Amino acid sequence: MKNVFLPLFQHAVSFLREWISLPLNKALTLLVALFLFSSTVWIASGPKYETLLYFASPSGHSLRGETRVLPLGSGIENNAALLASELVLGPHTASLRPLFAAGTRVESVLYRAGTIYIDLSPEASLSLDPPLSLGVKALSKTLTAGLPGQYRVLVTVGGMPKLPRVR
């Protein structure tokens, strides 16, 4: 039995080659391809949500919110780790100041019995202006804004719980 679809397929390919060879059609084809690619990436990236991250004001003495759209992870720990990592990376807005020293990383995030434990790398202790205590306050406020429910937040630096007291 002959393959009836082969000549049809060959005809379609021939038609597309002729159609794409025209300059305007090349541009249209490129636009359609880019649209399909971006749509696929957007659909594959999963659900997102809008939240507030708190950074130092220009004076460095208070906190100001910055809106971010983040992917929705599964579970409290994953979402808390994402929020903390975004906060450590710093603000997108030029008028806001980062809270943590360069090189600071989120080492671990655990959620146990209503408390979120966040351990930052030792570089966080190098934060002088703004002070580390403001960074810890911002971390707590960001998690409260970005996670559903009520949580206590405990932040350590290099595994050590000795942090300046948060006002």
The 8 nearest C-alpha neighbors of each residue, nearest first, counted from 0:
[[1, 2, 3, 4, 5, 6, 7, 8],
 [0, 2, 3, 4, 5, 6, 7, 8],
 [1, 3, 4, 5, 0, 6, 7, 8],
 [4, 2, 5, 1, 6, 7, 0, 8],
 [3, 5, 7, 2, 6, 8, 9, 1],
 [4, 6, 8, 7, 3, 2, 9, 10],
 [7, 5, 9, 8, 4, 10, 3, 2],
 [8, 6, 4, 10, 5, 9, 11, 3],
 [7, 9, 5, 11, 10, 6, 4, 12],
 [10, 8, 6, 12, 11, 7, 5, 13],
 [9, 11, 13, 7, 8, 12, 6, 14],
 [12, 10, 14, 8, 13, 9, 15, 7],
 [13, 11, 15, 9, 14, 10, 16, 8],
 [14, 12, 10, 16, 11, 15, 9, 17],
 [13, 15, 11, 17, 12, 16, 18, 10],
 [16, 14, 18, 12, 17, 13, 19, 11],
 [15, 17, 13, 19, 14, 18, 20, 12],
 [18, 16, 20, 14, 15, 19, 13, 21],
 [17, 19, 15, 20, 16, 21, 14, 24],
 [20, 18, 25, 24, 16, 21, 17, 15],
 [19, 21, 17, 18, 16, 22, 25, 24],
 [20, 22, 24, 19, 23, 18, 25, 17],
 [23, 21, 25, 24, 20, 26, 19, 27],
 [24, 22, 26, 25, 21, 27, 19, 28],
 [23, 25, 27, 19, 21, 26, 22, 28],
 [26, 24, 28, 22, 19, 23, 27, 29],
 [25, 27, 29, 23, 24, 28, 30, 22],
 [28, 26, 24, 30, 29, 25, 31, 23],
 [27, 29, 25, 31, 26, 30, 24, 32],
 [28, 30, 32, 26, 27, 31, 33, 25],
 [31, 29, 27, 33, 32, 28, 34, 26],
 [30, 32, 34, 28, 33, 29, 35, 27],
 [31, 33, 29, 35, 30, 34, 28, 36],
 [34, 32, 36, 30, 31, 35, 37, 29],
 [33, 35, 31, 37, 32, 36, 38, 30],
 [34, 36, 38, 32, 33, 37, 39, 31],
 [35, 37, 33, 39, 34, 38, 32, 40],
 [38, 36, 40, 34, 39, 35, 33, 41],
 [39, 37, 41, 35, 36, 40, 34, 42],
 [38, 40, 36, 42, 37, 41, 43, 35],
 [39, 41, 37, 43, 38, 42, 44, 36],
 [42, 40, 38, 44, 39, 43, 37, 45],
 [43, 41, 39, 40, 44, 45, 38, 46],
 [44, 42, 40, 45, 41, 39, 38, 46],
 [45, 43, 41, 42, 40, 46, 70, 47],
 [46, 44, 43, 42, 47, 70, 41, 71],
 [47, 45, 71, 70, 44, 48, 42, 72],
 [48, 46, 70, 71, 69, 68, 45, 49],
 [49, 47, 68, 69, 71, 70, 50, 46],
 [48, 50, 68, 67, 69, 66, 47, 51],
 [51, 49, 145, 67, 66, 68, 48, 52],
 [50, 52, 66, 65, 64, 67, 144, 141],
 [51, 53, 141, 65, 64, 66, 86, 54],
 [52, 54, 64, 137, 63, 141, 62, 65],
 [55, 53, 62, 63, 97, 96, 95, 98],
 [56, 54, 62, 96, 59, 95, 61, 98],
 [55, 57, 59, 95, 58, 62, 61, 63],
 [56, 58, 59, 95, 94, 96, 55, 60],
 [59, 57, 56, 60, 61, 55, 96, 129],
 [58, 60, 55, 56, 129, 57, 61, 128],
 [61, 59, 58, 56, 55, 129, 62, 133],
 [62, 60, 56, 55, 59, 63, 58, 133],
 [63, 61, 55, 54, 56, 53, 64, 137],
 [62, 64, 53, 54, 56, 55, 65, 61],
 [65, 63, 53, 52, 51, 54, 66, 62],
 [64, 66, 52, 51, 53, 67, 63, 90],
 [65, 67, 51, 50, 52, 64, 49, 68],
 [68, 66, 50, 49, 69, 51, 65, 52],
 [67, 69, 49, 48, 50, 47, 66, 70],
 [70, 68, 47, 48, 67, 71, 49, 50],
 [71, 69, 47, 46, 72, 48, 45, 68],
 [70, 72, 47, 46, 48, 69, 73, 78],
 [73, 71, 78, 77, 70, 74, 75, 81],
 [72, 74, 77, 71, 78, 75, 76, 70],
 [73, 75, 76, 77, 72, 78, 79, 71],
 [74, 76, 78, 77, 79, 110, 73, 146],
 [77, 75, 79, 78, 74, 110, 109, 80],
 [78, 76, 80, 79, 74, 75, 72, 73],
 [77, 79, 81, 75, 80, 72, 76, 82],
 [78, 80, 76, 82, 81, 77, 75, 83],
 [81, 79, 77, 83, 78, 82, 108, 84],
 [80, 82, 84, 78, 79, 83, 85, 77],
 [83, 81, 79, 85, 84, 80, 86, 78],
 [82, 84, 86, 80, 85, 81, 79, 87],
 [85, 83, 87, 81, 86, 82, 105, 80],
 [84, 86, 88, 82, 83, 87, 81, 89],
 [85, 87, 83, 84, 89, 88, 82, 52],
 [86, 88, 84, 89, 85, 99, 83, 103],
 [89, 87, 85, 86, 84, 90, 97, 103],
 [90, 88, 97, 87, 86, 85, 91, 98],
 [89, 91, 92, 97, 95, 54, 96, 88],
 [92, 90, 93, 89, 95, 65, 94, 67],
 [91, 93, 90, 94, 95, 65, 96, 89],
 [92, 94, 95, 91, 90, 96, 57, 97],
 [93, 95, 92, 57, 96, 56, 90, 91],
 [96, 94, 56, 93, 57, 92, 55, 54],
 [95, 97, 55, 54, 56, 57, 98, 90],
 [98, 96, 89, 99, 54, 90, 55, 95],
 [99, 97, 134, 129, 55, 54, 96, 100],
 [98, 100, 126, 123, 97, 87, 103, 134],
 [99, 101, 126, 123, 125, 103, 122, 102],
 [102, 100, 103, 99, 122, 123, 88, 126],
 [101, 103, 122, 100, 104, 123, 120, 99],
 [104, 102, 122, 123, 120, 101, 100, 99],
 [105, 103, 120, 119, 106, 102, 87, 84],
 [104, 106, 119, 107, 84, 118, 120, 83],
 [107, 105, 119, 118, 120, 104, 108, 117],
 [108, 106, 118, 105, 117, 109, 119, 80],
 [107, 109, 117, 116, 80, 76, 118, 110],
 [110, 108, 116, 115, 76, 111, 117, 107],
 [109, 111, 115, 114, 76, 116, 108, 112],
 [110, 112, 114, 113, 109, 115, 116, 76],
 [111, 113, 114, 110, 115, 150, 151, 109],
 [112, 114, 150, 111, 151, 115, 110, 149],
 [115, 113, 151, 111, 150, 112, 110, 152],
 [114, 116, 110, 152, 109, 151, 153, 117],
 [117, 115, 153, 109, 108, 154, 152, 110],
 [118, 116, 108, 154, 107, 155, 153, 115],
 [117, 119, 155, 107, 106, 156, 154, 158],
 [118, 120, 105, 156, 106, 104, 157, 155],
 [119, 121, 157, 104, 122, 103, 156, 106],
 [122, 120, 157, 123, 156, 124, 119, 103],
 [123, 121, 103, 124, 120, 125, 102, 100],
 [124, 122, 103, 121, 125, 100, 99, 126],
 [123, 125, 122, 126, 121, 131, 156, 100],
 [124, 126, 123, 122, 100, 127, 121, 99],
 [127, 125, 100, 131, 124, 99, 130, 123],
 [128, 126, 130, 129, 125, 131, 124, 100],
 [129, 127, 130, 126, 59, 131, 98, 99],
 [128, 130, 59, 127, 98, 133, 126, 131],
 [131, 129, 127, 128, 132, 133, 126, 134],
 [130, 132, 134, 133, 126, 135, 127, 129],
 [131, 133, 135, 130, 134, 165, 163, 136],
 [134, 132, 136, 131, 135, 130, 137, 129],
 [135, 133, 131, 137, 98, 132, 136, 138],
 [134, 136, 138, 132, 137, 133, 131, 139],
 [135, 137, 133, 139, 134, 138, 165, 140],
 [138, 136, 140, 134, 53, 139, 135, 141],
 [139, 137, 135, 141, 136, 140, 134, 142],
 [138, 140, 136, 142, 137, 141, 152, 143],
 [139, 141, 137, 143, 142, 138, 136, 144],
 [142, 140, 52, 144, 138, 143, 139, 53],
 [143, 141, 145, 139, 144, 140, 146, 138],
 [142, 144, 140, 141, 145, 146, 139, 149],
 [145, 143, 141, 142, 146, 140, 51, 50],
 [146, 144, 142, 50, 143, 141, 51, 147],
 [145, 147, 142, 143, 144, 148, 79, 75],
 [146, 148, 145, 149, 143, 144, 75, 150],
 [149, 147, 146, 150, 143, 113, 144, 145],
 [148, 150, 147, 151, 143, 113, 146, 114],
 [151, 149, 113, 114, 152, 148, 115, 143],
 [150, 152, 114, 115, 113, 153, 149, 139],
 [153, 151, 115, 114, 139, 116, 150, 154],
 [152, 154, 116, 115, 117, 151, 155, 114],
 [155, 153, 117, 118, 116, 152, 135, 156],
 [154, 156, 160, 118, 159, 158, 119, 117],
 [157, 155, 119, 158, 159, 121, 118, 120],
 [156, 158, 121, 120, 159, 119, 155, 118],
 [159, 157, 156, 155, 118, 160, 119, 120],
 [158, 160, 155, 156, 157, 161, 162, 118],
 [161, 159, 155, 162, 158, 156, 154, 153],
 [162, 160, 159, 163, 155, 156, 164, 158],
 [163, 161, 160, 164, 155, 132, 156, 154],
 [162, 164, 132, 165, 161, 131, 135, 130],
 [163, 165, 162, 166, 132, 161, 135, 136],
 [166, 164, 132, 136, 163, 135, 133, 162],
 [165, 164, 136, 132, 133, 163, 135, 137]]
